[in-house]
C-alpha cells in the first residue's frame, strides 16, 4: 500500500507565510533601527524672520552643555517688559515657522527667545531626546544669565514636540508657568497609534513621557488643544490635564488644525487671560 501524498496546496501557503514574515520583520527592523528619522523631521532653511514683521531682533548663538552650537533669536518687546517667553517650537520646522506668534507675545509685553534644537535650522548636530533637553537648559541659561530675566517672570512655551521639551525644562526649573500646545502624553502612546502592528514596547528608544512628568510640576500650566487636531488627538491633551497636580493646570479648548492656533480669538483671548493671571505685578 502506498503512502498518501502530502497535499501540494500547503506549499504556496507556506511560501506566502514566509514572504509575509520576511516583509513584517523588515518593516519592524527598519522602524527599530531608524527611530530618529521616523521621529525627527528638522528643516534647515528659514522661511521668515522677525524683521519680516518689522520687529527688531538679535540673531544669537550659544552652546549647549555638550558643546553643540545653537542658533536663536532674541526679540525684545517694545517698552517695559512684563516678562519673557522661552519658546520651544514643534517638529518639521525651525524657529522661522512660528514667527507669527511674536505678534501675540509682543502684544502681551513679553520678550521672546526662539531657539533651534540641535539639527534644526542653523544649529549644529543631530537631534535626539537627551540633546533636546540639554538645548532647552542652555536656552534657559542664556535667558537668565545673559539677558538677566528672573525665573519667576519667564513662561516656558512649547508647541507639539516642543511641549515635551518645555515640560521637561519646567519640571526642572522653577518658572512663572508653562504652556503646552498640542501636546501628546508620550511617544509610546503616539507610536501605538501610528504603528499598531509593531511591538514598539520592545525597542522604543525615545520616550518624551509627558504623562509621567506633568505630576511633578511646581508651576502653573496651560494646556491648549484643538478638538480638530488630526496629528495629536484631543484625548492626549485631556489625559495630561487630568494627570496634572490638582488646581495647577488650566485647559483651553480651541478649534483648527494641529499647532496652528495664533489667529483664533478663543486662543488669543484665553492665552492672554492666563498670562495676565500668572504674571500679576
N, C-alpha and C positions, 0 to 999 in steps of 0.2 A: 504494500500500500504506500503510495507517495504522500509526502508531507504537504499540507496546504500551503500555498504561496502567500507571503505577506502582501497585503494589498498595496499595489503601486500608487494608490491615491494618497498614501502617507508622505511620499517623497516631496511633492510640491508643497504640502503643508509645512513640513519640516524646513524646507528651503525658505519659505515665506517667513516662518517664525525666526529663522536665523538672520535673515536680512533685516527684519524689523528690530531684532535685538541689537544688531550692529548699529543701525541708524539711531536707536534710542541711546545706546551707550555713547555714540559720538556726540550727540546733542548735549547729553548731561556732562560729558567730559569737557566739551568746549565751554559750557557755562561755568563749570567749576574752575577751569584753568585760566579763564579770561574774564574774571568778575569785574575788574576795573573798567574795561571797555563797555561792559553792559551797564555799569552804574554811572560813570562819569562821562559827560559829554561837553568838554570845555570848548569854548570858542576863543579865538585869539584876536580877531580884528575888532577894533572899536567902531561902533555904528553911530555914535554921537558922543559929545562931551558936554559938561555943564555950560560951556561957552555958547553952545547952540541955543540955549535958553537965555543967554545974556547974563549968566552968573559968573562971578569971579571965583576962581578955584586955584588950588595948589596941586600940581602933579608931583606926588612924593614917592619916595622909596624907603623901605625899611626892611630889616632882615628878621626872619622867623628864628626860633630858638636853635634850629639846626643849621643856620647859615643861609637858608634859601632866601633870595631877594624877592620881595613882594612889591607889587605896584598898587598905588592907591590914589584917590582924590580926596583932598580935604576942602570942603565947601562951607565957608562961614556964612551964617545968616546975617542979613542986614540989621544994623542997630545992635542993641544989647541982647546977648544970647541968653535964652532961658535954660539951656542945657545942650546936650549933644546926642546924636544918633550914631551908633556903630552899626553899619548896615551889612548884613550877610546875604548876598544875592543867591538866586536859585541856580539850578543846573542848566545846561545847554545855552549858556550866556556868559557874559562877563559884566564888569561894572557899568559898561555903556548901555546895557539892556534895561536898566532901571532909572535912567536919567530923569524921566518924568516925575518920579517920586520926590525929587528935590523940590518941586513946587509946593507940595504939602509940607515937607519938613521946614522949608524956609517960612511958609505962612504961619507955622507954629513957633517960629523964632528959635529953631534948633540948628546948630552947627552939625555938619554931617561928615563922617568918614566912610567912604566907599572903598573897599579893598578887594583885590582878587586873590583867591586861594592859589596855591602853587599849581602851575599848569594852565591857569586861566588867564586870559588877557595877556598882559605883558609881564606877568610874574613867572619866575623861573620854576623848574622842577616838574614833577608829575604828581597828580592828586592821589591821596589815599586818606583813610579816615583819620588816623592819628595826626597826619600832616595838616589836615584842615583845622583840627583843634589847635595845633601849635600856631597856625597862622592867625587864628582869631585872638589868641592870647597876645600875640605880638602887636596886632592892631589895637587891642586894649591898652597895651603898654605905650604905644605911640600916642594914643588919645589922652591918656592920663599923665604920662611923664613928659612928653614933648609939648603937647598942646595945653596941658595943665587943667584938663577938665576933672572935676571932682566925681568920683564913682557914683555918689548919690544923686547926681544930675545927668547921668548917662542912661539912655534907653538902648538896650541891645535888641536889634530888629532883624528878624530872619524870615526869609521867604522860601517856601518849598524845601529843597535840600538845605538851604541856608538856615531854616528854622531849627534843624537838628544841631547845626554848628553854633547857632545863637544860644540854644538851650544849654548845651554843654558848658559854654562860657558863663552863662547866667548862674548856673548851679555853683560854679567855682568862684565867681567874683560877685560881690555884692553890688547891685546897681539899682537905679530908680525903678526899673521894670524891664520886662522882656515882652516883645511882640512876636507871635508865631503865626505866620500866614500860610495857609495851605499845607500844614504840617502832617506828616504821616506818624503813625505810632512807632514803627520800626521798619528797618529794611526787610526783616524777616516777613512781616505782615504784607508788605508790598510784593516781595518775591513770591510768596504763596499765591497771591492773586494773579501775578503775571505768568508764573511757571507752575501751575498746579500739578503738572505731570512729572516734576523733578523733585528728588529728595533733598530739598535745599538745606534742611537741618543738618545733613551730613557734611556739607562742605562750605557753608556760608562763612565768608571771611569778614565782610563789613556788616556792622550792626546798626549804628546810628539809632540806638534804642531809646527813643524819646519817652516811651511809656514807663520805663524803669527809672528815668531821671526826673520826670516832672514832679514827682512827690517830694523831691529834695529841694525844691525851690524855696528861697527865703524872700524873694522879691515878688511884687505883683506881676501877673501875667495877663496879657490879652491874647486870646486865641481867635483867629479870624478864619472863617471857612465858608466856601460857597456850596450851596446845595446842588449847583450845576457843575461842580468840579468833575471833569472827566479824566483827570490824571490821578489825583489822590482823593478817594471817595470821602464824602461828607462825614461818614461814620468814623473815619480816622481822627478827625478833629474833635468830634464829640467824645471819643474814648480818652483823649488827652485831657479834655476839660474835666471829665468825671474823675480822672485819676489825680488831678491837681490838689494841693492842700486846700482844705475847706476854707472858703471865703477869700482865697488869694487869687483866684482866676476869674476872668470875665470872658464870656463867649459872645462873639459878634458874628451873626449870620449875614452873609451878603449874597448877591447873585453874580452871574457871569462865569467866565472860564477860569481855569486854574491860574493862580498867581498873576492876574491882571486886574487889580482892584481899583486903581487910583482915581478914575473918573467918576465913580459911582457915589452918589450923595450919601447912601447909607454907610458906605465905607468911610468917606471923608468926615462925616459928622460923628460917627461912632468912635473913630480913632481919635479925633480931636478932643472929644469929651473925655475919653480915657486918659489921654496925655495930660490934659488940664488937671485931672484928679490926682495923678501921681507926681506931678511937678508943681504942686502948690508952693508958692513962695513961703 
